[in-house]
Amino acid sequence: MAERSHPAIVFLDIDMPRLDGLEACRRLRTQPGTRECTIVMLTAAAGREAEREAEGAGADLFLTKPFSPLELLRLVDELGSGGAGAGAEK
């Protein structure tokens, strides 16, 4: 679906059925239509190791659950206006 729609932002959870978020991120980075999108990894897995794995897969930002829905909306606004995603961990 992402390859057809060329999204500006993709949110992935590390723990997803059938295809985990890390592998989905790697695949998105190889496709011309999604290579340049911003990928935000959402996960309950806290810690530097989880962040390193997400970064290694190509994620731009990392948010640890639980997070505030307002924080997520603020992040989308910042990304949509060309911001760097302040308030999100990388």
Buried (B, 14 or more C-beta within 10 A) or exposed (E): EBEEEEBEBBBBBBEEEEEBBBBBBBBBBEEEEBEEBBBBBBBEBEEEEBBEBBBEBBBBBBBBEEEEEEEBEBBBEBBEEEEEBEBBEB
